Amino acid sequence: MLDVSLFNTQSRLCNGISRRNFVRVGAITPLGLSLPRLMAADADAKHARAKSVILIFLGGGLSHHDSFDMKPEAVEQIRGKYQSIATTVPGLNICELLPKTAQIMNTLTLVRSGTHENDHHETATNWVLSGRFGTPFGDHPAIGSIVAHETGFSGVVPPYVAVPKNPSFTWELGKSVWLGGRYESFKAGNANDANYRVRDLSAPAGLTPQSLERRKSLLAAVDQLATRVKGSDEIATYDEFSRKAAEMVLSPQAQAAFAIEREDPKTRDEYGRSEFGQSALLARRLVENNVRFVTINYGGWDHHGEIFKGLDKKLPEFDQGYSALILDLDQRGLLDDTLVLTMGEFGRTPKVNDKAGRDHWGRAGSMLWAGAGVARGRVIGATDKNGAFVTDRPVRPADVAWTVYNALGIDPSKELFTPEGRPVSILAEGAAVTELFS
């Protein structure tokens, strides 16, 4: 067995871990590194399909029965009230309230076989947003935080942005957890607000660029202090993000990325003058400006009662914003290297309950994939005649995360280190959904 030492002394990582750097050739080391794995990771990076990812998160859980996996032959209590309509994919029908999406189904892939075994909002959300099962409070970093950790800042724009903010039911979900605050999402706020401005991207009233530059000099002193404080993520996060915030306030690129008011009013109308529509438009602007991961938090799908009254409003709003986003990205050539993933934390129960709603159902759900080499006009997976259980090609949360990482050229089996020095692989299981790609 051969040890190839890279350094003859111990080095301290940015998260405070002190360890010896080495690669053991010919066998797997205690750190999980081997020459084949290193070569595979390098190959993944060189063959990345995606430059950026837009995750549209349908918080609460979209009813697959009433959208993308309708069961017209089932009894009324299961099939619901909506009719299905044809799409641009022969033989594929979806809900009548999604006519614009029906016209672009030949641009994307529908997965009808999302599945897991948890029906609790917080637990399931953290699971699907990280690819690893844990507690409701979140034990594993969200995919966006891992992407931020592995790619870092590109210029002055943050690598990970949440629009308007991270998902939340009773507390914030999909966080960076033990990776630390420097890899949290940048919260963009509601782009549909009148006179929208990003709170943390606006210079305080009365401050000139010269004043801001003087503040940056003060931050340099904080920087020196932070380098003397070992193992404090709060100090390091404040230091790094304070510098980045100052740079962003002064940066025309960062200002332009969030300046949705510069869009043609006709374009804004095409996306829809709703929180989701304008969030989708802002996401397009962000990936244009090299943001690597954007989460659009589009909640309100938890219809335990009066589900059809809720979907009468939600589905047309989604239809307009989603179809506009896909068409806009495609027409601008951005869809070639932008992966767009749409999913919730679970589906809904097959039977309509006594409150005219559907409850949580992790065993089956639908998701949409587009861009970055995703096949056009494909359907993957299936559920049984009642939409209750997956009968073909189950796709689990780890598979979803694995596919996203692969698309970005990130090795899902790579080990990261907690502040205590414990090695933790990005994903503990899963495999890429290779059928997604042509």
C-alpha positions as CSV (number, residue, x, y, z in Angstrom):
1,M,0.0,0.0,0.0
2,L,1.4,3.4,-1.0
3,D,0.8,6.7,0.9
4,V,1.4,9.8,-1.2
5,S,1.7,12.7,1.1
6,L,0.6,16.1,-0.2
7,F,1.8,18.0,2.8
8,N,4.3,17.1,5.5
9,T,2.5,19.0,8.2
10,Q,-1.1,19.0,9.4
11,S,-3.4,21.7,7.9
12,R,-6.5,23.3,9.4
13,L,-9.5,23.4,7.2
14,C,-11.8,26.4,7.0
15,N,-14.3,24.6,9.3
16,G,-11.7,24.3,12.0
17,I,-10.7,20.7,11.3
18,S,-7.1,19.7,11.6
19,R,-6.1,16.7,9.6
20,R,-3.3,15.3,7.5
21,N,-3.8,15.5,3.8
22,F,-3.0,12.4,1.9
23,V,-4.2,10.0,-0.8
24,R,-3.7,6.3,-0.3
25,V,-3.3,4.7,-3.7
26,G,-4.4,1.1,-4.1
27,A,-6.9,0.9,-1.2
28,I,-9.8,3.0,0.2
29,T,-8.5,5.2,3.0
30,P,-10.4,5.9,6.3
31,L,-11.5,9.1,4.6
32,G,-13.2,7.3,1.8
33,L,-10.7,8.6,-0.8
34,S,-9.2,6.3,-3.4
35,L,-7.6,6.9,-6.7
36,P,-10.6,5.5,-8.7
37,R,-13.0,7.7,-6.7
38,L,-10.8,10.8,-7.2
39,M,-10.7,10.1,-10.9
40,A,-14.5,9.5,-11.0
41,A,-15.1,12.8,-9.2
42,D,-12.8,14.6,-11.7
43,A,-14.6,13.1,-14.6
44,D,-18.0,14.2,-13.1
45,A,-16.7,17.7,-12.9
46,K,-15.5,17.7,-16.5
47,H,-18.8,16.3,-17.8
48,A,-21.2,18.6,-15.8
49,R,-24.5,19.0,-17.7
50,A,-25.7,22.0,-15.8
51,K,-24.3,25.4,-14.9
52,S,-27.3,26.3,-12.7
53,V,-30.3,24.7,-11.1
54,I,-33.8,26.2,-10.5
55,L,-35.7,24.2,-7.9
56,I,-39.5,25.0,-7.8
57,F,-40.6,23.7,-4.5
58,L,-44.4,23.2,-4.2
59,G,-44.5,23.3,-0.4
60,G,-47.5,21.5,1.2
61,G,-47.6,18.8,-1.5
62,L,-49.1,19.0,-5.0
63,S,-52.0,16.6,-5.6
64,H,-50.7,14.3,-8.5
65,H,-54.3,13.1,-9.0
66,D,-55.4,16.6,-9.9
67,S,-52.4,17.6,-12.0
68,F,-50.0,15.3,-13.8
69,D,-51.2,11.7,-12.9
70,M,-54.9,11.8,-13.3
71,K,-57.0,8.7,-13.0
72,P,-60.1,9.3,-15.2
73,E,-61.2,5.7,-15.0
74,A,-61.2,5.7,-11.2
75,V,-64.3,6.3,-9.0
76,E,-65.2,9.9,-8.4
77,Q,-63.8,10.0,-4.9
78,I,-60.4,9.2,-6.4
79,R,-60.4,10.9,-9.8
80,G,-61.7,14.3,-8.5
81,K,-63.6,16.9,-10.5
82,Y,-61.2,17.9,-13.2
83,Q,-61.1,16.6,-16.8
84,S,-57.8,15.8,-18.5
85,I,-56.5,17.4,-21.7
86,A,-54.1,16.3,-24.4
87,T,-50.5,17.6,-24.4
88,T,-47.9,18.0,-27.1
89,V,-46.7,14.5,-26.1
90,P,-48.8,11.9,-27.9
91,G,-50.9,9.8,-25.4
92,L,-50.0,12.1,-22.4
93,N,-52.9,13.9,-20.8
94,I,-52.8,16.3,-17.8
95,C,-55.2,18.5,-15.9
96,E,-57.5,20.9,-17.9
97,L,-56.3,23.8,-15.6
98,L,-52.7,23.4,-17.1
99,P,-53.3,24.3,-20.8
100,K,-50.0,26.3,-21.1
101,T,-48.0,23.5,-19.5
102,A,-49.7,21.0,-21.8
103,Q,-48.3,22.9,-24.7
104,I,-44.7,22.6,-23.5
105,M,-44.7,19.0,-22.2
106,N,-42.6,18.1,-25.3
107,T,-39.9,20.2,-23.8
108,L,-39.5,18.4,-20.5
109,T,-39.8,15.0,-18.7
110,L,-42.6,14.1,-16.3
111,V,-41.7,11.7,-13.5
112,R,-44.8,10.0,-12.0
113,S,-43.0,7.8,-9.6
114,G,-41.6,10.0,-6.8
115,T,-41.9,8.0,-3.6
116,H,-40.9,7.8,0.1
117,E,-42.5,6.7,3.4
118,N,-43.0,9.9,5.3
119,D,-46.2,12.1,5.6
120,H,-44.9,14.8,8.0
121,H,-44.3,18.2,6.4
122,E,-41.0,19.1,8.1
123,T,-39.5,15.7,8.0
124,A,-40.4,15.0,4.4
125,T,-39.3,18.5,3.3
126,N,-35.9,18.2,4.9
127,W,-35.6,14.8,3.3
128,V,-36.4,15.8,-0.3
129,L,-34.4,19.0,0.0
130,S,-31.3,17.2,1.2
131,G,-31.6,13.7,-0.1
132,R,-31.0,12.3,3.4
133,F,-33.5,11.2,6.0
134,G,-33.4,12.9,9.4
135,T,-35.4,14.7,12.0
136,P,-38.0,17.4,11.4
137,F,-35.5,20.0,12.5
138,G,-33.0,19.1,9.8
139,D,-29.8,17.1,10.2
140,H,-28.4,17.3,6.7
141,P,-27.5,20.3,4.6
142,A,-30.0,21.2,1.8
143,I,-28.9,20.5,-1.8
144,G,-28.5,24.3,-2.4
145,S,-26.2,24.6,0.6
146,I,-24.0,21.7,-0.7
147,V,-23.9,23.4,-4.1
148,A,-22.8,26.7,-2.5
149,H,-20.1,24.8,-0.5
150,E,-18.8,23.0,-3.6
151,T,-18.9,25.9,-6.1
152,G,-18.5,29.0,-4.0
153,F,-19.1,32.6,-5.1
154,S,-18.8,33.4,-8.8
155,G,-17.9,37.1,-8.8
156,V,-20.2,39.0,-6.5
157,V,-23.5,37.2,-6.8
158,P,-24.3,34.6,-4.1
159,P,-24.2,31.0,-5.2
160,Y,-27.5,30.0,-3.5
161,V,-30.6,32.2,-3.5
162,A,-34.1,31.5,-2.1
163,V,-37.0,33.3,-3.6
164,P,-38.7,34.8,-1.6
165,K,-37.2,32.7,1.3
166,N,-36.6,29.1,2.4
167,P,-39.6,26.9,2.9
168,S,-41.3,27.2,6.3
169,F,-44.2,25.5,8.0
170,T,-43.4,26.0,11.7
171,W,-39.7,26.9,11.2
172,E,-37.3,27.4,8.4
173,L,-36.4,24.3,6.4
174,G,-33.7,23.3,3.9
175,K,-30.9,25.1,5.8
176,S,-27.1,24.6,5.7
177,V,-27.1,22.9,9.1
178,W,-23.5,21.9,10.1
179,L,-22.0,23.4,7.0
180,G,-22.4,26.8,8.7
181,G,-24.0,30.2,8.0
182,R,-21.7,31.0,5.0
183,Y,-23.6,28.4,3.0
184,E,-27.1,29.5,3.9
185,S,-29.4,30.8,1.1
186,F,-29.5,34.5,0.3
187,K,-33.2,35.5,0.8
188,A,-34.4,37.6,-2.1
189,G,-37.9,38.5,-0.9
190,N,-41.1,38.8,-2.8
191,A,-40.4,40.1,-6.3
192,N,-44.1,40.8,-6.8
193,D,-44.0,43.5,-4.1
194,A,-44.6,47.1,-5.2
195,N,-41.2,48.9,-5.5
196,Y,-39.4,45.6,-4.9
197,R,-35.9,45.9,-3.5
198,V,-33.7,43.3,-2.0
199,R,-33.3,44.3,1.7
200,D,-29.7,43.2,2.0
201,L,-28.7,44.6,-1.3
202,S,-29.6,48.2,-0.8
203,A,-27.3,50.9,0.5
204,P,-28.6,52.6,3.6
205,A,-30.1,56.0,3.0
206,G,-27.6,58.8,3.0
207,L,-24.5,56.5,2.4
208,T,-22.4,57.4,-0.6
209,P,-20.1,54.9,-2.4
210,Q,-17.2,56.6,-0.5
211,S,-18.9,55.9,2.8
212,L,-19.4,52.2,1.8
213,E,-15.7,51.9,0.8
214,R,-14.7,53.3,4.3
215,R,-17.0,50.6,5.8
216,K,-15.2,48.0,3.8
217,S,-11.9,49.2,5.4
218,L,-13.5,48.7,8.8
219,L,-14.5,45.2,7.7
220,A,-10.9,44.5,6.9
221,A,-10.1,45.0,10.6
222,V,-12.9,42.5,11.4
223,D,-11.3,40.2,8.9
224,Q,-8.0,40.2,10.8
225,L,-9.8,39.5,14.1
226,A,-11.7,36.6,12.5
227,T,-8.5,35.0,11.4
228,R,-7.4,34.9,15.0
229,V,-10.5,33.2,16.2
230,K,-10.4,29.5,15.4
231,G,-13.5,27.3,15.1
232,S,-16.1,30.1,15.3
233,D,-18.4,29.8,12.4
234,E,-20.4,32.8,13.5
235,I,-17.3,35.0,13.3
236,A,-16.2,33.5,10.0
237,T,-19.7,33.8,8.5
238,Y,-20.1,37.4,9.6
239,D,-16.7,38.3,8.2
240,E,-17.2,36.6,4.8
241,F,-20.8,37.6,4.2
242,S,-20.2,41.2,5.4
243,R,-17.5,41.6,2.8
244,K,-19.7,40.0,0.2
245,A,-22.6,42.2,1.2
246,A,-20.5,45.4,0.8
247,E,-19.2,44.1,-2.6
248,M,-22.8,43.4,-3.8
249,V,-24.1,46.8,-2.8
250,L,-21.4,48.4,-4.9
251,S,-21.6,45.9,-7.8
252,P,-23.6,46.8,-10.9
253,Q,-23.8,43.0,-11.7
254,A,-25.4,42.1,-8.4
255,Q,-27.8,45.1,-8.6
256,A,-28.7,44.1,-12.2
257,A,-29.4,40.5,-11.3
258,F,-32.1,41.4,-8.8
259,A,-33.5,44.5,-10.8
260,I,-36.7,42.9,-12.0
261,E,-38.1,46.3,-12.6
262,R,-35.9,46.5,-15.7
263,E,-37.9,43.8,-17.4
264,D,-40.3,44.7,-20.1
265,P,-43.8,45.0,-18.6
266,K,-45.0,42.6,-21.3
267,T,-42.6,39.9,-20.1
268,R,-43.7,40.4,-16.5
269,D,-47.3,40.0,-17.6
270,E,-46.4,36.8,-19.4
271,Y,-45.0,35.3,-16.2
272,G,-48.1,36.5,-14.3
273,R,-48.3,39.3,-11.8
274,S,-48.3,36.9,-8.8
275,E,-45.7,36.0,-6.3
276,F,-44.9,32.8,-8.1
277,G,-44.8,34.4,-11.6
278,Q,-42.4,37.1,-10.6
279,S,-40.3,34.7,-8.5
280,A,-39.9,32.6,-11.7
281,L,-38.9,35.6,-13.7
282,L,-36.4,36.7,-11.0
283,A,-35.0,33.1,-11.0
284,R,-34.3,33.5,-14.7
285,R,-32.5,36.8,-14.1
286,L,-30.4,35.1,-11.4
287,V,-29.2,32.2,-13.5
288,E,-28.4,34.7,-16.2
289,N,-26.0,36.3,-13.8
290,N,-24.3,33.1,-12.7
291,V,-26.2,32.2,-9.5
292,R,-25.7,28.4,-9.2
293,F,-28.8,27.3,-7.3
294,V,-32.1,29.1,-7.0
295,T,-35.0,27.8,-4.8
296,I,-38.4,29.2,-5.7
297,N,-40.5,28.5,-2.6
298,Y,-44.0,28.3,-3.9
299,G,-46.1,27.1,-1.0
300,G,-49.9,26.8,-0.4
301,W,-50.5,23.2,-1.7
302,D,-51.6,21.7,1.6
303,H,-55.2,21.2,0.8
304,H,-56.8,19.1,3.6
305,G,-60.1,20.7,2.9
306,E,-61.8,22.2,-0.2
307,I,-58.9,21.1,-2.4
308,F,-60.7,22.0,-5.6
309,K,-61.4,25.6,-4.5
310,G,-57.7,25.8,-3.7
311,L,-56.5,24.3,-7.0
312,D,-58.9,26.4,-9.0
313,K,-56.6,29.3,-8.1
314,K,-53.2,27.6,-7.7
315,L,-53.0,25.5,-10.8
316,P,-53.6,28.4,-13.3
317,E,-51.1,30.5,-11.4
318,F,-48.5,27.7,-11.6
319,D,-49.4,27.0,-15.3
320,Q,-48.7,30.6,-16.3
321,G,-45.5,31.1,-14.4
322,Y,-44.0,27.7,-15.1
323,S,-44.7,27.6,-18.8
324,A,-43.4,31.2,-19.2
325,L,-40.2,30.3,-17.4
326,I,-39.5,27.2,-19.5
327,L,-40.2,29.0,-22.8
328,D,-38.2,32.0,-21.8
329,L,-35.2,29.9,-20.8
330,D,-35.4,27.9,-24.0
331,Q,-35.7,31.0,-26.2
332,R,-32.7,32.6,-24.6
333,G,-30.6,29.4,-24.8
334,L,-30.4,29.2,-21.0
335,L,-32.3,25.9,-20.9
336,D,-29.3,24.2,-22.4
337,D,-27.3,24.5,-19.1
338,T,-30.0,25.2,-16.5
339,L,-31.7,22.3,-14.8
340,V,-35.3,23.1,-13.7
341,L,-36.8,20.7,-11.2
342,T,-40.3,21.0,-9.8
343,M,-41.5,18.9,-6.9
344,G,-43.2,19.0,-3.5
345,E,-42.4,17.1,-0.3
346,F,-45.0,14.4,-1.1
347,G,-48.2,13.8,-3.1
348,R,-51.8,13.6,-1.8
349,T,-54.0,10.7,-0.7
350,P,-55.9,8.9,-3.4
351,K,-59.3,9.4,-1.8
352,V,-60.9,12.8,-1.3
353,N,-61.7,13.1,2.4
354,D,-64.9,14.1,4.2
355,K,-63.7,17.8,4.1
356,A,-63.4,17.7,0.3
357,G,-59.6,17.6,0.6
358,R,-56.7,15.2,0.2
359,D,-54.2,14.5,2.9
360,H,-50.5,13.9,2.9
361,W,-49.2,10.9,0.9
362,G,-45.5,10.2,0.6
363,R,-45.9,6.9,-1.3
364,A,-46.5,8.6,-4.7
365,G,-46.1,12.0,-6.3
366,S,-45.2,13.6,-9.6
367,M,-42.3,15.9,-10.5
368,L,-41.2,17.8,-13.6
369,W,-37.6,18.0,-15.0
370,A,-36.4,20.2,-17.8
371,G,-33.1,21.5,-19.2
372,A,-29.4,20.7,-19.0
373,G,-29.8,17.6,-21.3
374,V,-33.1,16.3,-19.8
375,A,-35.0,14.4,-22.5
376,R,-37.9,16.2,-24.1
377,G,-41.3,14.7,-24.1
378,R,-40.6,11.7,-21.9
379,V,-42.6,10.1,-19.1
380,I,-40.8,8.1,-16.4
381,G,-42.5,5.8,-13.9
382,A,-46.1,5.0,-13.1
383,T,-48.6,4.5,-10.3
384,D,-51.4,2.0,-9.9
385,K,-54.9,2.5,-11.1
386,N,-55.7,4.6,-8.0
387,G,-52.5,6.7,-7.9
388,A,-51.7,5.2,-4.5
389,F,-48.4,3.3,-5.1
390,V,-45.6,3.4,-7.5
391,T,-45.6,0.4,-9.9
392,D,-42.7,1.4,-12.2
393,R,-39.3,3.0,-11.7
394,P,-39.5,4.4,-8.2
395,V,-37.5,7.6,-7.7
396,R,-36.6,8.3,-4.1
397,P,-35.3,11.6,-2.5
398,A,-31.7,10.4,-2.6
399,D,-32.0,9.6,-6.3
400,V,-33.3,13.1,-7.0
401,A,-30.4,14.7,-5.1
402,W,-27.9,12.4,-6.7
403,T,-29.2,13.4,-10.2
404,V,-28.9,17.1,-9.4
405,Y,-25.4,16.8,-8.1
406,N,-24.3,14.7,-11.1
407,A,-25.7,17.3,-13.4
408,L,-23.6,20.0,-11.7
409,G,-20.5,17.8,-11.7
410,I,-20.5,17.3,-7.9
411,D,-19.6,13.9,-6.6
412,P,-22.5,12.7,-4.4
413,S,-20.2,10.2,-2.6
414,K,-17.7,12.9,-1.6
415,E,-17.1,13.2,2.2
416,L,-17.4,16.5,3.9
417,F,-16.4,17.2,7.5
418,T,-18.5,18.5,10.4
419,P,-17.0,21.1,12.7
420,E,-16.2,18.2,15.1
421,G,-14.1,16.6,12.3
422,R,-16.6,13.8,11.6
423,P,-16.6,12.7,7.9
424,V,-20.1,12.7,6.4
425,S,-20.8,11.8,2.8
426,I,-22.9,14.2,0.8
427,L,-25.4,11.3,0.1
428,A,-25.5,8.0,1.9
429,E,-27.5,6.2,-0.8
430,G,-29.1,6.8,-4.2
431,A,-28.3,6.7,-7.8
432,A,-28.8,9.0,-10.8
433,V,-32.0,8.8,-12.7
434,T,-30.2,8.2,-16.0
435,E,-33.5,7.8,-18.0
436,L,-33.9,11.5,-17.6
437,F,-31.2,12.2,-20.1
438,S,-31.2,11.6,-23.9
